[in-house]
Every structure is written in structure tokens, then in C-alpha cells.
Amino acid sequence: MTRAASTSQTVGPFFLIGLERLFHPDLTTENPIGERIEICGRVLDGDGMPVEDAVLEIWQANADGKYRHPEDTQDKRTDPKFRGFGCCPTDEAGAFRFVTIKPGRVPGPDGKLQAPHIVVSVFMRGLLRRLVTRIYFPNEPANSEDFALNLVEASRRKTLIANPVAGHPGTLEWNVQLQGPNETVVFDIGL
């Protein structure tokens, strides 16, 4: 028996084969509750070159801070016009784009409310495990008290905070830098 890696042991570049039906870059339908936003960005390698075959998944609460998941038993309203989960491949420029809403605050592990955020998983060739990170919102007062953001060294927190796009209200830019001095912070979730 050999111990060579097989396609069941490594990720990609197989993302477009059979996965297209899972791609949902727009988490909204009709008029969901909350502030509609667009998040765009790029996935870049350590040399600043685009990663053209990555897939990003996002998971977030609705505008009231409730996840669209049966394990979220909070007594908050649900929004049938909001999916709560999205998936998007990068293009040849490493670019991605999601349409969503700004999420509400959800309880953290200690019961205290977290700052509004979006959980992001990045999958790409050569990774044996997904990268898990977060997107936070600019000028959000609750950022200063968020437990996860406060685990990150102050000088690196900027890699988790999206930036407004000048001239495009409601559009935020957030990039994933895989290596280097501006490497995006990722969290070890113990998988």
C-alpha cells in the first residue's frame, strides 16, 4: 500500500467540477430586513498575485443577530428573504463579490455580544484545511469589545476590517492576503 496523496487527501483545483450549483454570491432575495451591502475583494498569494481558483464561503447572522440554523434558538425574528450562507469562487483576477446585509450582533462564547461580523472560510488548491477568518465593519463601536477581534494583535486587526469603497455607498472592500506583512489573520478553530 502506498501513502501518496490522492484527490481525497488534498484540496483542488476541482472547485468548478460539480460545485457550481452551490455558488450563491447573493444572500438576499427581494427585500431582506436590514442594510443591504456588497462585499468585494480579491484573494492574493504571498507575492500579491491573484489566486484564481479559490472558493470563499460566508456564514452570518441576519440583521437582528439570528443565524438561519436550527441550533440558533434565540428568541429573535427570522428573515425568510435572507439566506445567511453564501459561496463564491474567485475569477482569473482573484476577485470575488457577495451581496448581503450587515449582520446584527450575536452572543459570543461568554454570552457577551460580539461585534457585527461575517465568518469566512477560504478553500484553495494546496490547502489541506480551510482557512477561517472574519470580516468586521469599519467605524463599528462594538469592534473594541469583540472577543475574537481582541485576540488579535492591534497592528494586525486592520486585516479583518473591510474598507468603504469611495463613491460606492454600501460597498466594502476586503481582501485575503495569504502571506507577507499584510497577511490576513486566520483563526485556528481546532479542526
NORQUI-V785302 format. One record per backbone hydrogen bond with DSSP energy under -0.5 kcal/mol. CO is the residue of the C=O (numbers start at 1). NH is the residue of the N-H. If there is no record, write none. Layout:
# NORQUI-V785302
CO;NH + CO;NH
This chain:
# NORQUI-V785302
6;9 + 6;10 + 11;126 + 14;17 + 16;18 + 16;20 + 19;22 + 19;23 + 20;23 + 22;24 + 24;87 + 25;27 + 25;99 + 27;83 + 30;32 + 34;36 + 35;102 + 37;100 + 38;40 + 38;172 + 39;98 + 40;174 + 41;96 + 42;44 + 42;176 + 43;51 + 44;178 + 45;48 + 49;45 + 50;52 + 51;54 + 54;90 + 55;123 + 56;88 + 57;121 + 58;86 + 59;119 + 62;65 + 62;104 + 66;62 + 67;69 + 69;72 + 71;73 + 74;76 + 79;82 + 81;29 + 84;60 + 86;58 + 87;24 + 88;56 + 91;94 + 94;43 + 95;91 + 96;41 + 98;39 + 99;27 + 100;37 + 106;114 + 108;111 + 112;108 + 116;137 + 118;135 + 119;59 + 120;133 + 121;57 + 122;131 + 123;55 + 124;127 + 127;11 + 131;122 + 132;187 + 133;120 + 135;118 + 136;162 + 137;140 + 139;141 + 140;143 + 141;144 + 142;145 + 143;146 + 146;150 + 148;151 + 149;152 + 153;156 + 153;157 + 154;157 + 156;159 + 157;160 + 157;161 + 158;161 + 160;136 + 160;162 + 163;173 + 164;166 + 165;168 + 168;171 + 170;38 + 171;165 + 172;40 + 173;163 + 175;177 + 176;44 + 176;178 + 177;184 + 180;183 + 187;132 + 187;189
